[in-house]
């Protein structure tokens, strides 16, 4: 039985529903993610606080799957703050590279002895993509929200944003691989999009709408 069904059953039996979330810690220090999530959650009346503002160190991300990493980060932030916590694990998955860089997107260059930076990651990706004719790729995001560190029923949501990889960067907005991620339907790279447009269509937006729908159902 899924989580929504359990919650609905509890409501029918007279058990109290979950209290609405008003203040949530974001288990990330990524300024770009904070801007995107704060804009989307603010519209739902949820205040988002970066974990760095509460002196929470970044959690390790040792797992081979996005969902395990997201849950680890969310539980870590909730345990150290006593607040509900939201974490995402996201990355770029390139068809020709069998899903790489995937969960290693943020440290893709480090795997080859380079530095941890967007510029280094993009440089490595451009290099390994030379000669590849299949340019299909997608951004993937999984969100994990826990109401407390030991929450047995975390809310999980996911989103995919499909596009193609470019050989040269386009645009000045966004972060990560955005300058190289082209969206044929919008005729623009992710870095060329107005932030409001990106917030409405990105992998994080898709996952967050799913998450907000779940929260609404159990309210």
C-alpha positions in Angstrom: 0.0 0.0 0.0 1.4 3.4 -0.9 2.0 6.3 1.4 -1.0 8.3 0.1 -3.3 5.4 0.7 -2.1 5.0 4.3 -2.6 8.6 5.0 -6.1 8.6 3.5 -6.9 5.5 5.6 -5.7 7.3 8.8 -7.8 10.3 8.0 -10.9 8.1 7.5 -10.3 6.5 10.9 -10.1 9.8 12.7 -6.3 9.9 13.1 -4.8 13.4 12.8 -3.3 14.3 9.5 0.3 15.6 9.2 0.8 19.2 10.3 1.5 21.5 7.4 5.1 22.3 6.7 6.0 25.9 7.2 9.8 25.9 7.7 12.1 23.4 6.0 15.9 23.1 5.9 17.4 22.5 2.5 20.1 19.9 2.7 22.4 21.7 0.3 24.7 24.7 0.2 24.3 25.2 -3.6 23.2 28.7 -4.2 21.6 27.9 -7.5 19.5 25.1 -6.0 18.5 27.4 -3.1 17.2 30.0 -5.5 15.2 27.5 -7.6 13.7 25.7 -4.6 13.0 28.9 -2.6 11.1 30.4 -5.5 9.0 27.3 -6.0 8.3 26.5 -2.3 7.7 30.1 -1.4 4.6 30.1 -3.5 3.3 27.3 -1.3 3.9 29.2 1.9 7.0 27.2 2.9 10.1 29.0 4.1 13.3 27.3 2.9 16.5 27.7 4.9 19.9 26.6 3.6 21.6 24.2 5.9 24.7 26.4 5.9 22.8 29.1 7.7 22.3 26.6 10.5 25.9 25.5 10.5 25.1 22.0 9.1 28.1 20.5 7.3 27.5 18.7 4.0 26.7 15.0 4.3 28.7 12.4 2.5 27.1 11.0 -0.7 28.5 7.5 -0.9 25.7 5.7 -2.6 25.4 4.6 -6.2 21.8 5.8 -6.6 20.2 9.2 -6.5 17.5 8.3 -4.1 19.8 6.8 -1.5 22.0 9.9 -1.6 19.0 12.3 -1.3 17.7 10.4 1.8 21.1 10.4 3.4 21.4 14.1 3.0 17.8 14.8 4.2 18.1 12.7 7.4 21.5 14.3 8.1 20.1 17.8 8.0 17.0 16.9 10.0 19.0 15.2 12.7 21.3 18.2 13.2 18.6 20.9 13.1 15.4 19.2 14.5 13.6 20.6 11.4 11.9 18.9 8.5 14.5 18.6 5.7 14.4 18.5 2.0 17.2 17.1 -0.1 17.7 16.5 -3.8 20.2 14.4 -5.6 20.3 15.3 -9.3 22.6 15.0 -12.2 23.0 14.8 -15.9 22.5 11.5 -17.7 23.9 11.2 -21.2 22.7 8.5 -23.4 26.0 7.9 -25.3 27.8 7.6 -22.0 25.4 5.0 -20.6 24.0 7.4 -18.1 27.2 9.1 -17.0 28.0 11.4 -15.3 24.9 10.5 -13.4 25.3 10.5 -9.6 28.8 11.8 -10.1 27.8 14.9 -12.0 29.0 17.4 -9.4 32.4 15.7 -9.2 32.8 14.4 -12.7 36.2 16.0 -13.3 37.5 14.9 -9.9 37.0 11.3 -11.0 39.7 11.9 -13.6 42.0 13.9 -11.3 40.6 17.3 -12.0 39.2 20.0 -9.7 35.6 20.1 -8.4 34.1 22.9 -10.4 31.4 23.5 -13.1 34.1 24.6 -15.6 36.1 21.4 -15.1 33.1 19.2 -15.2 31.9 20.7 -18.5 35.4 20.6 -20.0 35.6 16.9 -19.2 32.2 16.2 -20.6 32.9 18.0 -23.9 36.1 16.0 -24.2 34.6 12.6 -23.7 31.7 13.5 -26.0 33.9 14.3 -29.0 32.9 12.1 -31.9 29.6 11.0 -30.4 26.7 11.4 -32.7 23.9 10.6 -30.2 23.6 13.8 -28.2 20.5 12.8 -26.2 20.6 13.5 -22.5 18.3 14.4 -19.6 18.6 16.0 -16.2 17.3 13.8 -13.4 16.2 14.9 -10.0 15.0 12.9 -7.0 13.6 14.8 -4.0 13.5 13.4 -0.5 11.5 15.1 2.3 11.6 13.9 5.9 9.6 15.5 8.7 12.2 14.3 11.2 15.4 12.4 11.0 13.8 9.0 11.6 10.8 9.6 9.5 9.7 6.1 8.3 7.6 7.5 5.4 9.7 10.0 3.6 8.1 11.7 0.6 9.9 10.9 -2.6 9.4 12.6 -5.9 11.3 12.6 -9.2 11.6 14.5 -12.5 13.3 14.2 -15.8 14.1 17.1 -18.2 15.0 15.8 -21.7 17.3 17.6 -24.1 20.5 17.3 -26.1 24.2 18.1 -25.4 26.0 21.0 -27.2 29.6 21.2 -28.2 29.9 24.8 -27.2 28.3 26.7 -24.3 25.3 29.0 -24.8 23.9 31.4 -22.2 24.9 33.0 -18.9 22.2 31.9 -16.5 21.9 28.7 -14.6 24.7 26.6 -13.2 26.3 23.1 -13.7 25.9 21.8 -17.2 23.2 24.3 -18.2 25.2 26.1 -20.9 25.7 22.8 -22.7 22.2 21.4 -22.2 20.0 22.3 -25.2 16.2 22.1 -25.2 14.8 21.7 -28.7 11.3 22.5 -27.6 12.4 25.9 -26.4 15.2 26.4 -28.9 17.5 27.4 -26.1 20.1 26.0 -23.7 19.1 25.8 -20.1 21.5 28.7 -19.4 19.7 30.9 -21.9 16.4 30.6 -20.1 14.9 33.2 -17.9 15.0 31.9 -14.4 11.2 31.9 -14.2 11.0 29.8 -17.4 13.5 27.3 -16.0 11.7 27.1 -12.6 8.6 26.2 -14.5 10.0 23.4 -16.6 13.2 21.9 -15.1 13.7 18.5 -13.7 13.6 20.1 -10.2 10.3 21.9 -11.1 8.8 18.6 -12.3 9.9 16.8 -9.1 8.8 19.6 -6.8 5.3 19.8 -8.3 4.9 16.1 -7.7 6.1 16.6 -4.1 3.8 19.5 -3.5 0.9 17.5 -4.8 1.7 14.7 -2.3 1.8 17.3 0.5 -1.5 18.7 -0.5 -3.1 15.2 -0.6 -2.0 14.4 3.0 -2.8 17.8 4.5 
